[in-house]
Amino acid sequence: MKVELLKEPFLEYGNDLISDDPKMGISAAGFFSLSNNTHRSELHYAIIGTSNNVESVKQWVAQFENPIEATSDSVTIVEDADIIDGEVIDNIIDAEDDGTLFQELALQSHELVKLEVQQILDEEAGETSYSTVNKRLNPDFPGFNENHPFFCKFVNDEANNILILESKIREIMDNLETNTFDKLVHICDLYIEAYKFLINKSVSKAEVCFIAIPTKIVKRLGSIPFKGSRFFNLRRYLKAQLITLRDAIPVQIILEDTFMGTRRSIQDLSMQAWNFCVANYYKNTGTPWTLSLKDKNSCFIGISFHKVLSSESNAMRSSVAQAFNYEGKGIIFVGDQFEWDAKSMDTPAPHLKYEYAKKLIENVIHEYQLYNKNLSPNRIVIHKTTDFWDSKTNPDYAEVEGLKDGIRQILGNNVIIDLVCVKSAEIKLLRKQGNYPVIRGTLLHIDEVTGILYTTGYIPYFETFPGLHIPRPLEIGIYEAESTLKKISEEILALTKMNFNNCNYYNSLPITIQFAQKVGEIIQYMDEGTTPPNKYFFYM
């Protein structure tokens, strides 16, 4: 066994600038789209909400036009997740979610950890410390406008804003003869009808729609009991209904507490601005940054699993495949539901039958080719959240043969195939000295095909660890590959920087499987017979 430290991956921005830090790269040279003639100088948006909420959202977005000074002395990268039995599980509730209790607990835990660490540092220093803003970790926001560095601005056509009447909301909420579930559905129907009007009858074309949800709705209907111990989530249901409509445009659901500034948040306003503007620029088909890789003809595919909400027996599963190129342009493909009996199979981690695996990968590659102007990759890298089974392991679940045959059916026999298992590791490394965990990029070689990779950890550039929990590394297992463990680990580390839903320095998982849980959460609320959209930005 040996331990080595991988170099922090670089990203590419406008004017061919190379930097490992998205905020620094954008501040210096702007978005990558400026370099490949795909840049758009205006981002047209519409708002759906009550009259007061529409005005408040407009004001909230307008403040991002101007520079915003960073004020928080501590910034936490909260995209922390585990991979359990093939399913991606977030440790922190999504910023759009209604999990107020969980969010409060996370914030309380975060504050306690900060206090304990600061007390230790104070004792060692022997003096009182004074809080300062780490401007590398949390730089000032330069302002999203037509000038440097973004060269893009938000544009709102008043005619595209659709009002939800307060009286209709009260009528639904106060109806004593309607049960809670029906109230949730009726409230969502108000927004769905407004959204339909927007995409079908609006005078001008909006490129993204902001949905403003009042706090009183979230508190009463945000998450309600459903089928025993499960819960039915308003935001996920609403998003699922909207993005499956014909001619749908990307949506951003914003809670009233967020745009009114009354919600406790780990992020200050400058960080909110960075994340919000980058995410919506990407939703407008822009490219904020790209991977700085010599190999630009590889297709990175993640395969993961999720439980089906409507399953009575809790045995139904569905697969989610996500494919990305070096620019972070991604497509999503949802496989058919299938039953997985953990007891009879002697493992809770799902696997695929030959025909299922073959069909899934063929569909993914076909969609990937269409999305990339019919350009075919010469290398396929699959990141799977469960071990690979072949016909020798289990003749009924020959997923390896199915995946390889499907790939070669479309791309020919000369295509390079790397099959890699990515899951949470049980092994942890400790530093002998210092107050911080191991450095991000630390790779422990167990053997030639197995490694322990720290995608989170101490960042020398920031001089801190911007995390909420003790870092949990990933176990990288190569089933079959032409590439070395080091190369595959370097690519996984790079892919942790490709989540355009924020402007973080990194996330805990590669983008190939990072969004698996969010996709799974949304698709199970889609009506039977509907086709899930295949663009990654719809699920952001």
VOGU-3710 file (C-alpha; in Angstrom, 3 decimals, decimal comma):
1> mkvellkepf> 0,000/0,000/0,000  1,108/3,548/-0,684  -0,303/7,011/-0,150  0,028/9,863/-2,624  -1,438/13,324/-2,972  -3,116/14,012/-6,305  -2,819/17,511/-7,724  -5,911/19,686/-7,513  -7,597/19,518/-10,947  -7,684/22,663/-13,074
11> leygndlisd> -10,687/24,101/-14,861  -10,821/26,230/-18,011  -12,618/29,573/-18,298  -12,930/32,411/-20,781  -9,875/33,460/-22,794  -8,319/30,021/-22,147  -7,608/30,878/-18,505  -6,766/27,904/-16,292  -7,540/27,901/-12,562  -8,552/25,408/-9,905
21> dpkmgisaag> -10,976/27,868/-8,251  -14,279/28,597/-10,085  -14,822/31,966/-8,418  -11,299/33,168/-9,106  -11,406/31,877/-12,690  -14,726/33,578/-13,438  -13,640/36,816/-11,742  -10,506/36,957/-13,877  -11,716/35,769/-17,281  -15,472/35,160/-17,248
31> ffslsnnthr> -17,416/32,097/-18,331  -15,956/29,488/-20,677  -18,801/30,194/-23,110  -17,016/33,443/-23,991  -14,309/31,327/-25,623  -16,434/29,033/-27,791  -19,037/31,520/-29,076  -21,931/30,034/-27,066  -22,189/32,896/-24,597  -25,517/34,656/-24,075
41> selhyaiigt> -25,492/38,217/-22,794  -29,037/38,137/-21,437  -30,901/35,681/-19,251  -34,653/36,189/-19,639  -36,701/35,008/-16,689  -40,329/34,887/-15,618  -41,814/34,735/-12,121  -44,880/32,864/-10,890  -46,188/33,803/-7,449  -48,429/36,079/-5,472
51> snnvesvkqw> -48,280/39,795/-6,260  -46,095/40,516/-3,225  -43,831/37,561/-3,914  -43,300/38,522/-7,559  -42,163/42,007/-6,549  -39,930/40,607/-3,795  -38,255/38,109/-6,145  -37,594/40,889/-8,667  -35,904/42,949/-5,952  -33,955/39,927/-4,691
61> vaqfenpiea> -32,634/39,153/-8,195  -31,952/42,847/-8,924  -29,498/43,120/-6,027  -27,249/40,583/-7,759  -26,563/43,137/-10,504  -24,242/45,019/-8,152  -21,117/43,940/-6,268  -21,815/42,241/-2,924  -19,208/42,139/-0,202  -18,661/38,798/1,489
71> tsdsvtived> -19,517/39,008/5,168  -19,406/35,454/6,480  -16,241/34,405/8,282  -17,037/30,761/7,632  -18,360/29,085/4,518  -19,426/25,469/4,518  -19,615/23,342/1,413  -22,745/21,357/2,281  -22,928/18,993/-0,713  -21,927/16,074/1,487
81> adiidgevid> -23,300/12,661/0,600  -22,920/8,946/1,223  -23,479/6,007/-1,115  -25,455/3,325/0,706  -26,434/0,110/-1,089  -26,159/1,839/-4,451  -28,313/4,819/-3,436  -26,910/8,338/-3,064  -27,995/9,847/0,262  -27,470/13,551/0,972
91> niidaeddgt> -26,401/14,383/4,516  -27,810/17,908/4,266  -31,303/18,845/3,108  -31,423/20,619/-0,244  -31,530/24,409/-0,027  -34,923/24,406/-1,769  -36,336/21,722/0,493  -38,815/22,256/3,240  -36,880/20,233/5,794  -36,850/23,057/8,324
101> lfqelalqsh> -36,222/20,760/11,258  -33,285/19,035/9,577  -31,875/22,342/8,386  -32,077/23,753/11,911  -30,359/20,683/13,363  -27,608/20,920/10,756  -27,093/24,605/11,477  -27,002/23,998/15,216  -24,462/21,213/14,768  -22,423/23,431/12,495
111> elvklevqqi> -22,358/26,264/15,044  -21,340/23,903/17,862  -18,461/22,479/15,836  -17,311/25,993/14,927  -17,423/27,027/18,595  -15,491/23,983/19,799  -12,792/24,377/17,148  -12,461/28,098/17,842  -12,124/27,468/21,582  -9,282/25,034/20,943
121> ldeeagetsy> -7,514/27,496/18,651  -8,007/30,302/21,183  -6,518/28,192/23,958  -3,511/27,298/21,816  -2,996/30,906/20,816  -3,366/32,079/24,399  -5,314/35,140/23,298  -8,662/36,208/21,983  -9,053/35,651/18,229  -10,886/38,027/15,949
131> stvnkrlnpd> -13,071/36,812/13,124  -12,031/37,772/9,593  -13,526/36,849/6,262  -11,517/34,296/4,273  -11,719/36,038/0,896  -10,228/33,046/-0,921  -12,946/30,760/0,349  -15,658/33,412/0,265  -14,719/36,161/-2,221  -16,817/39,226/-2,888
141> fpgfnenhpf> -19,408/38,851/-5,638  -18,507/41,136/-8,595  -22,069/41,744/-9,827  -24,013/39,891/-12,494  -24,372/42,442/-15,304  -23,299/43,230/-18,874  -19,804/44,225/-17,730  -16,744/42,186/-16,762  -16,575/39,424/-15,658  -20,000/37,905/-16,402
151> fckfvndean> -20,994/39,966/-19,463  -24,547/38,784/-18,840  -27,578/40,226/-17,097  -30,990/39,119/-15,897  -33,917/40,451/-17,920  -37,530/40,259/-16,752  -40,448/40,929/-19,086  -43,296/42,065/-16,866  -45,800/40,471/-19,242  -44,319/37,038/-18,482
161> nilileskir> -44,915/37,251/-14,735  -47,994/35,232/-13,769  -49,823/36,075/-10,558  -51,287/33,541/-8,145  -54,210/35,098/-6,294  -53,933/35,145/-2,500  -57,690/34,571/-2,321  -57,380/31,272/-4,201  -54,609/30,127/-1,886  -56,700/30,971/1,180
171> eimdnletnt> -59,727/29,236/-0,319  -57,762/26,004/-0,683  -55,882/26,223/2,605  -58,982/27,049/4,701  -61,310/24,465/3,153  -62,263/22,174/6,031  -63,764/19,569/3,705  -60,516/18,970/1,797  -57,848/16,641/3,188  -54,200/17,669/3,411
181> fdklvhicdl> -53,062/15,679/0,400  -55,714/17,202/-1,866  -54,852/20,672/-0,599  -51,232/20,098/-1,616  -52,287/18,964/-5,082  -54,736/21,875/-5,521  -52,070/24,408/-4,517  -49,658/22,885/-7,027  -52,385/23,027/-9,670  -52,447/26,818/-9,327
191> yieaykflin> -48,762/26,988/-10,223  -49,035/24,326/-12,936  -51,806/26,199/-14,752  -49,846/29,446/-14,531  -46,755/27,688/-15,884  -48,743/26,203/-18,782  -49,948/29,690/-19,702  -46,372/30,962/-19,580  -44,887/28,362/-21,931  -47,841/28,301/-24,331
201> ksvskaevcf> -49,179/31,836/-24,517  -46,507/34,240/-23,308  -45,688/37,162/-25,595  -41,918/36,762/-25,341  -39,810/33,690/-24,601  -38,622/33,185/-21,044  -35,574/30,958/-20,614  -36,042/30,107/-16,947  -39,000/30,407/-14,582  -38,709/31,315/-10,899
211> iaiptkivkr> -41,483/29,794/-8,762  -42,057/31,710/-5,513  -43,625/29,615/-2,729  -45,084/31,430/0,328  -43,877/30,347/3,751  -47,395/29,523/4,964  -47,717/26,913/2,200  -44,345/25,363/3,007  -45,080/25,131/6,726  -48,463/23,424/6,271
221> lgsipfkgsr> -47,977/21,438/3,065  -44,253/21,288/2,350  -43,947/17,666/3,444  -46,942/15,579/4,527  -47,278/11,954/5,753  -47,747/9,492/2,927  -48,090/5,707/3,063  -46,923/4,928/6,554  -43,528/6,333/7,452  -43,002/8,079/4,113
231> ffnlrrylka> -43,629/11,690/3,212  -44,989/13,432/0,136  -42,897/16,445/-0,858  -44,599/19,484/-2,418  -41,505/20,883/-4,116  -40,537/17,600/-5,760  -44,085/16,921/-6,898  -44,447/20,422/-8,352  -41,122/20,271/-10,145  -41,922/16,834/-11,577
241> qlitlrdaip> -45,244/18,068/-12,936  -43,712/21,188/-14,496  -40,637/19,788/-16,239  -42,587/16,970/-17,920  -44,886/19,375/-19,748  -44,396/19,862/-23,464  -42,009/22,745/-24,303  -41,042/23,047/-20,631  -38,329/25,488/-19,621  -36,054/25,075/-16,567
251> vqiiledtfm> -37,570/26,116/-13,251  -36,084/27,397/-10,020  -38,289/26,998/-6,965  -37,505/29,713/-4,419  -38,947/29,719/-0,912  -40,296/32,982/0,483  -37,922/32,870/3,450  -35,021/32,816/0,997  -35,856/35,853/-1,132  -37,155/37,761/1,910
261> gtrrsiqdls> -33,897/37,083/3,759  -35,646/35,672/6,831  -34,329/32,124/6,625  -31,282/30,998/8,564  -28,597/30,060/6,105  -25,043/28,765/6,116  -24,419/31,064/3,132  -24,176/34,842/3,178  -25,675/36,963/0,381  -22,513/36,991/-1,727
271> mqawnfcvan> -22,372/33,195/-1,715  -26,065/33,008/-2,601  -25,380/35,325/-5,531  -22,473/33,227/-6,830  -24,491/30,013/-6,671  -27,742/31,439/-8,026  -26,192/33,217/-11,014  -23,924/30,357/-12,068  -26,738/27,790/-11,814  -29,162/29,843/-13,895
281> yykntgtpwt> -26,529/30,709/-16,486  -26,021/26,971/-16,973  -29,783/26,425/-17,169  -29,717/28,908/-20,036  -27,410/26,455/-21,906  -24,284/28,373/-20,952  -20,994/26,761/-19,967  -19,498/28,343/-16,822  -16,273/26,298/-16,985  -14,939/23,020/-18,355
291> lslkdknscf> -12,555/20,305/-17,306  -8,971/20,948/-18,333  -8,316/17,464/-19,701  -6,087/16,367/-22,558  -8,621/13,650/-23,359  -11,747/15,466/-24,546  -13,374/12,447/-26,216  -14,320/10,514/-23,095  -17,910/10,054/-21,979  -18,363/9,742/-18,220
301> igisfhkvls> -21,469/7,795/-17,194  -22,804/7,265/-13,692  -25,234/4,458/-12,846  -27,021/4,533/-9,509  -30,301/3,372/-7,975  -33,179/4,705/-5,928  -36,245/3,360/-4,164  -39,664/3,966/-5,702  -41,993/6,096/-3,567  -45,211/4,331/-4,581
311> sesnamrssv> -43,926/0,872/-3,815  -45,951/-0,827/-1,088  -43,374/-3,537/-0,490  -40,352/-1,197/-0,576  -38,816/-3,656/-3,062  -39,187/-1,608/-6,251  -36,093/0,091/-7,601  -35,229/2,219/-10,596  -31,884/3,025/-12,159  -30,606/6,480/-13,021
321> aqafnyegkg> -27,878/6,919/-15,617  -26,142/10,274/-16,052  -23,702/10,981/-18,888  -21,363/13,976/-19,124  -18,683/15,285/-21,432  -15,666/17,376/-20,456  -17,748/20,580/-20,684  -20,185/19,307/-18,050  -22,981/19,021/-20,611  -25,067/16,224/-19,226
331> iifvgdqfew> -28,053/14,062/-20,018  -30,179/11,951/-17,700  -31,770/8,627/-18,556  -34,131/6,839/-16,193  -34,409/3,093/-16,515  -37,561/1,027/-16,063  -38,638/0,069/-12,566  -37,674/-3,396/-11,383  -38,140/-5,465/-8,255  -35,171/-6,238/-6,027
341> daksmdtpap> -35,610/-8,715/-3,182  -32,701/-7,983/-0,846  -33,371/-11,047/1,289  -33,416/-13,648/-1,479  -30,496/-11,972/-3,299  -28,526/-11,773/-0,049  -27,648/-8,112/-0,625  -29,595/-4,832/-0,468  -27,469/-3,417/-3,302  -29,372/-3,756/-6,619
351> hlkyeyakkl> -27,927/-5,206/-9,840  -29,092/-5,337/-13,448  -30,042/-8,169/-15,728  -28,263/-8,504/-19,070  -31,021/-7,101/-21,293  -31,800/-4,289/-18,865  -28,150/-3,211/-18,685  -27,699/-3,432/-22,461  -30,825/-1,404/-23,194  -29,975/1,198/-20,560
361> ienviheyql> -26,464/1,879/-21,841  -27,560/1,902/-25,491  -30,203/4,513/-24,744  -27,757/6,639/-22,765  -25,082/6,632/-25,465  -27,644/7,316/-28,194  -28,968/10,370/-26,311  -25,415/11,471/-25,549  -24,519/11,394/-29,250  -27,570/13,476/-30,164
371> ynknlspnri> -26,776/16,005/-27,446  -23,170/16,260/-28,652  -24,028/16,895/-32,327  -23,616/13,223/-33,284  -20,011/13,119/-32,077  -19,145/9,687/-30,727  -16,798/9,208/-27,764  -13,821/6,889/-28,131  -13,793/6,034/-24,427  -16,624/5,153/-22,024
381> vihkttdfwd> -16,045/5,419/-18,271  -18,831/4,010/-16,096  -19,056/4,961/-12,421  -21,458/2,547/-10,723  -22,590/2,779/-7,112  -22,732/-0,997/-6,601  -20,255/-3,748/-7,437  -20,244/-5,154/-10,957  -21,748/-8,598/-11,445  -20,977/-10,762/-14,455
391> sktnpdyaev> -22,401/-14,073/-15,619  -19,974/-15,945/-13,369  -21,123/-14,047/-10,292  -24,804/-14,532/-11,097  -26,028/-15,833/-14,491  -29,342/-13,978/-14,070  -27,633/-10,608/-13,525  -24,914/-10,468/-16,159  -24,776/-6,669/-16,112  -21,115/-6,506/-17,145
401> eglkdgirqi> -21,739/-8,356/-20,384  -24,879/-6,314/-20,983  -23,069/-2,996/-20,537  -20,089/-3,952/-22,689  -22,193/-5,465/-25,468  -24,432/-2,395/-25,499  -21,465/-0,022/-25,742  -19,808/-1,972/-28,554  -23,110/-2,369/-30,386  -23,126/1,409/-30,924
411> lgnnviidlv> -19,464/2,438/-30,797  -17,690/-0,603/-32,212  -15,062/-2,948/-30,824  -12,251/-0,388/-30,611  -13,912/1,765/-27,962  -12,089/1,901/-24,614  -14,221/0,796/-21,655  -13,441/1,479/-17,993  -15,817/-0,061/-15,422  -15,405/1,542/-11,990
421> cvksaeikll> -17,302/1,059/-8,735  -17,624/4,190/-6,593  -19,001/3,932/-3,060  -18,455/5,310/0,426  -15,365/3,859/2,096  -15,171/2,377/5,574  -11,424/3,020/5,815  -10,376/6,436/7,094  -6,996/8,107/7,239  -5,771/10,384/10,021
431> rkqgnypvir> -3,130/13,089/10,102  -0,469/12,850/12,794  -0,344/16,595/13,346  -2,615/19,600/13,010  -6,247/20,442/13,708  -7,589/19,631/10,260  -8,404/16,368/8,438  -6,362/14,860/5,612  -5,858/16,904/2,472  -8,382/16,651/-0,360
441> gtllhidevt> -6,857/14,546/-3,133  -5,190/12,049/-0,802  -5,195/8,614/-2,475  -4,434/5,387/-0,642  -3,524/2,575/-3,041  -4,823/-0,649/-1,480  -3,699/-2,550/-4,569  -3,580/-1,915/-8,316  -7,355/-1,827/-8,697  -8,587/-0,531/-5,329
451> gilyttgyip> -8,035/2,840/-3,734  -9,353/5,146/-1,008  -9,802/8,671/-2,364  -10,484/11,786/-0,305  -12,623/14,088/-2,422  -13,223/16,259/0,650  -10,711/17,448/3,200  -8,308/20,225/4,059  -7,669/22,697/1,234  -4,175/24,278/1,398
461> yfetfpglhi> -5,312/27,114/-0,905  -8,055/28,070/1,580  -5,996/27,172/4,657  -9,045/25,453/6,103  -11,493/22,569/5,736  -14,793/23,963/4,375  -16,952/21,051/5,476  -19,660/20,297/7,993  -18,834/16,667/8,771  -15,675/14,636/9,225
471> prpleigiye> -14,597/13,815/5,652  -15,633/10,376/4,449  -13,565/9,134/1,527  -14,680/7,164/-1,505  -13,672/3,609/-2,269  -12,646/3,340/-5,905  -12,763/-0,197/-7,263  -11,774/-1,022/-10,828  -13,621/-4,036/-12,190  -12,092/-3,744/-15,638
481> aestlkkise> -10,185/-0,850/-17,203  -7,496/0,187/-19,629  -6,730/3,185/-17,401  -4,709/3,144/-14,187  -6,153/3,661/-10,717  -4,372/7,014/-10,511  -5,845/8,304/-13,781  -9,360/7,190/-12,850  -9,011/8,802/-9,404  -7,743/12,046/-10,963
491> eilaltkmnf> -10,799/12,134/-13,226  -13,169/11,482/-10,316  -11,512/14,289/-8,360  -11,948/16,592/-11,371  -15,594/15,613/-11,810  -16,314/16,715/-8,223  -15,802/20,275/-9,518  -18,490/20,062/-12,234  -21,688/20,613/-10,254  -23,077/23,832/-11,746
501> nncnyynslp> -25,868/23,941/-9,179  -23,405/25,976/-7,144  -20,046/27,694/-7,525  -18,197/25,633/-4,945  -14,548/24,694/-5,134  -15,626/21,064/-5,018  -18,420/18,660/-4,045  -18,067/15,356/-2,274  -19,128/13,195/-5,247  -18,333/13,297/-8,966
511> itiqfaqkvg> -21,101/14,860/-11,032  -21,726/11,468/-12,661  -23,482/10,333/-9,481  -23,839/13,578/-7,488  -27,317/14,317/-8,786  -28,597/10,753/-8,626  -30,615/11,321/-5,470  -32,192/14,556/-6,676  -33,157/12,974/-9,998  -34,590/9,952/-8,208
521> eiiqymdegt> -36,543/12,158/-5,805  -38,177/14,040/-8,665  -38,925/11,281/-11,184  -40,944/9,230/-8,698  -43,453/12,090/-8,590  -43,962/12,031/-12,349  -47,248/10,748/-13,709  -47,222/7,243/-15,120  -46,590/7,242/-18,846  -44,740/10,565/-18,932
531> tppnkyffym> -41,207/10,762/-20,286  -38,664/12,351/-17,939  -36,677/15,164/-19,587  -33,135/14,093/-20,360  -31,336/17,401/-19,821  -29,424/17,558/-16,562  -30,330/21,213/-15,891  -34,052/20,403/-15,533  -33,315/18,615/-12,259  -31,151/21,355/-10,763
//
